[in-house]
Amino acid sequence: MKRQMRLTDAGIARLKAGKTDYTVWDTVAPGLGVRVRTSGFRGYVFHQRGANTARRVSLGPAALKSVEEARRECLSMQLEEDGRAPVEAPATALFRDYVEDPWKAGMAGRWKPSTQRSVEARLRTQLLPEFGHLRLDRITPASIDAWFENYSITAPGGANKALAMLRQILNHAIAGGLIAVNPARQTTMNPRPRLTRFLSAEEIARLIEALDHCVAERPARAPQTDIIRLLLLTGCRKSEIKNLKWSEIHGNTLRLADSKTGPRVVYLSEDARALIDRQPRNGGPFVFPSPADPGRPRGHELGLWDLVRERAGLADVRLHDPRHTYASQAVMRGIPLPVVARLLGHSQVQMTMRYAHVGDRDAEAAAERIGEAVALVLAGEG
């Protein structure tokens, strides 16, 4: 059923979010409505009808514009469409308004909480301060290049991610008919080296020895060293172990409620399960709680890692590389790539293909040994 009322600023402020998005249409200005999102966001929309066309236009957040301003904007657009008065075309939406609605309001339901936090952080720290005050059609390739170059000086990886988000927003605006081309399309991403580093058996032994020494010197380091050991034993991502909850442990499996690719099951070896079992229970939900607050997980970084890798002589090894090592060990032992993909929680087997060359090296070595044996037989020496 179509919801209608005489829109007022106070009435719009009282509109409550529902289980689904809904629109309340104005009885004064035909085609004007307020779209209320499940998040509580309220934005003006105008259903414009012409002789041969009909389209819905977003007019921005209701919090930033009065009902009377929205009605005048609708009237101007309708007069222009009907050709009854030579009025100036309505200005394209400001970047900050468009981001709020329709882009973010329409996308938020598809994001995981961790993704939403990342989106909000990139908008707050980079994109809105730089482009928020500009109209969509006034964002130029030169302004994007200048921003990207400056940001890349301190955070090339972060700049790449922010640029990818900017491109997505502007492509969304193209699809909505607000701009014709994406001004960010020709900005070149920073090159990112392929940092797939595998630890050899000898390097793994050095790493374990360094972990043991760190705990022997200071027992309070044990939780950090155990996180590192679990990364090596499970192939999990750092966030998956750091945020691990007791409720996610089921026998010899971890049933992670929120990994990078969604809920997934991690299978534990006996050593991995024993390592988890030896963690003290302090009444909090996390296996590795923050030392300052047992109700929260340990902080994002593991400060001990730099000392461990220095002592192990592994200065070029990142904390993510134990995951790569777990995968490489699986491939070298002949485990099929689809199985390795499942162990790692990859959503597609293609993501696991980076480890295929590890198996190739073993195959090449085996072929060489077989070739030598055959050559000896042919020479009458076998």
Secondary structure in CASP SS format (residue, H / E / C, confidence):
PFRMAT SS
TARGET T0000
AUTHOR 0000-0000-0000
METHOD secondary structure of the structure
MODEL  1
M C 1.00
K C 1.00
R E 1.00
Q E 1.00
M E 1.00
R C 1.00
L C 1.00
T C 1.00
D H 1.00
A H 1.00
G H 1.00
I H 1.00
A H 1.00
R H 1.00
L C 1.00
K C 1.00
A C 1.00
G C 1.00
K C 1.00
T C 1.00
D C 1.00
Y E 1.00
T E 1.00
V E 1.00
W E 1.00
D E 1.00
T C 1.00
V C 1.00
A C 1.00
P C 1.00
G C 1.00
L E 1.00
G E 1.00
V E 1.00
R E 1.00
V E 1.00
R C 1.00
T C 1.00
S C 1.00
G C 1.00
F C 1.00
R E 1.00
G E 1.00
Y E 1.00
V E 1.00
F E 1.00
H E 1.00
Q E 1.00
R E 1.00
G C 1.00
A C 1.00
N C 1.00
T C 1.00
A E 1.00
R E 1.00
R E 1.00
V E 1.00
S E 1.00
L E 1.00
G E 1.00
P E 1.00
A H 1.00
A H 1.00
L H 1.00
K C 1.00
S C 1.00
V H 1.00
E H 1.00
E H 1.00
A H 1.00
R H 1.00
R H 1.00
E H 1.00
C H 1.00
L H 1.00
S H 1.00
M H 1.00
Q H 1.00
L H 1.00
E H 1.00
E H 1.00
D H 1.00
G C 1.00
R C 1.00
A C 1.00
P C 1.00
V C 1.00
E C 1.00
A C 1.00
P C 1.00
A C 1.00
T C 1.00
A C 1.00
L E 1.00
F H 1.00
R H 1.00
D H 1.00
Y H 1.00
V H 1.00
E H 1.00
D H 1.00
P H 1.00
W H 1.00
K H 1.00
A H 1.00
G H 1.00
M H 1.00
A H 1.00
G H 1.00
R H 1.00
W C 1.00
K C 1.00
P H 1.00
S H 1.00
T H 1.00
Q H 1.00
R H 1.00
S H 1.00
V H 1.00
E H 1.00
A H 1.00
R H 1.00
L H 1.00
R H 1.00
T H 1.00
Q H 1.00
L H 1.00
L H 1.00
P H 1.00
E H 1.00
F H 1.00
G C 1.00
H C 1.00
L C 1.00
R E 1.00
L H 1.00
D H 1.00
R H 1.00
I C 1.00
T C 1.00
P H 1.00
A H 1.00
S H 1.00
I H 1.00
D H 1.00
A H 1.00
W H 1.00
F H 1.00
E H 1.00
N H 1.00
Y H 1.00
S H 1.00
I H 1.00
T H 1.00
A C 1.00
P H 1.00
G H 1.00
G H 1.00
A H 1.00
N H 1.00
K H 1.00
A H 1.00
L H 1.00
A H 1.00
M H 1.00
L H 1.00
R H 1.00
Q H 1.00
I H 1.00
L H 1.00
N H 1.00
H H 1.00
A H 1.00
I H 1.00
A H 1.00
G C 1.00
G C 1.00
L C 1.00
I C 1.00
A C 1.00
V C 1.00
N C 1.00
P C 1.00
A C 1.00
R C 1.00
Q C 1.00
T C 1.00
T C 1.00
M C 1.00
N C 1.00
P C 1.00
R C 1.00
P C 1.00
R C 1.00
L C 1.00
T C 1.00
R C 1.00
F C 1.00
L C 1.00
S C 1.00
A H 1.00
E H 1.00
E H 1.00
I H 1.00
A H 1.00
R H 1.00
L H 1.00
I H 1.00
E H 1.00
A H 1.00
L H 1.00
D H 1.00
H H 1.00
C H 1.00
V H 1.00
A H 1.00
E H 1.00
R C 1.00
P H 1.00
A H 1.00
R H 1.00
A H 1.00
P H 1.00
Q H 1.00
T H 1.00
D H 1.00
I H 1.00
I H 1.00
R H 1.00
L H 1.00
L H 1.00
L H 1.00
L H 1.00
T H 1.00
G C 1.00
C C 1.00
R C 1.00
K H 1.00
S H 1.00
E H 1.00
I H 1.00
K H 1.00
N C 1.00
L C 1.00
K E 1.00
W H 1.00
S H 1.00
E H 1.00
I E 1.00
H E 1.00
G C 1.00
N C 1.00
T E 1.00
L E 1.00
R E 1.00
L E 1.00
A E 1.00
D E 1.00
S E 1.00
K C 1.00
T C 1.00
G E 1.00
P E 1.00
R E 1.00
V E 1.00
V E 1.00
Y E 1.00
L C 1.00
S C 1.00
E H 1.00
D H 1.00
A H 1.00
R H 1.00
A H 1.00
L H 1.00
I H 1.00
D H 1.00
R C 1.00
Q C 1.00
P C 1.00
R C 1.00
N C 1.00
G C 1.00
G C 1.00
P C 1.00
F E 1.00
V C 1.00
F C 1.00
P E 1.00
S C 1.00
P C 1.00
A C 1.00
D C 1.00
P C 1.00
G C 1.00
R C 1.00
P E 1.00
R C 1.00
G C 1.00
H C 1.00
E C 1.00
L C 1.00
G C 1.00
L H 1.00
W H 1.00
D H 1.00
L H 1.00
V H 1.00
R H 1.00
E H 1.00
R H 1.00
A C 1.00
G C 1.00
L C 1.00
A C 1.00
D C 1.00
V C 1.00
R C 1.00
L C 1.00
H C 1.00
D H 1.00
P H 1.00
R H 1.00
H H 1.00
T H 1.00
Y H 1.00
A H 1.00
S H 1.00
Q H 1.00
A H 1.00
V H 1.00
M H 1.00
R C 1.00
G C 1.00
I C 1.00
P C 1.00
L H 1.00
P H 1.00
V H 1.00
V H 1.00
A H 1.00
R H 1.00
L H 1.00
L H 1.00
G C 1.00
H C 1.00
S C 1.00
Q C 1.00
V H 1.00
Q H 1.00
M H 1.00
T H 1.00
M H 1.00
R H 1.00
Y H 1.00
A H 1.00
H H 1.00
V H 1.00
G H 1.00
D H 1.00
R H 1.00
D H 1.00
A H 1.00
E H 1.00
A H 1.00
A H 1.00
A H 1.00
E H 1.00
R H 1.00
I H 1.00
G H 1.00
E H 1.00
A H 1.00
V H 1.00
A H 1.00
L H 1.00
V H 1.00
L H 1.00
A C 1.00
G C 1.00
E C 1.00
G C 1.00
END
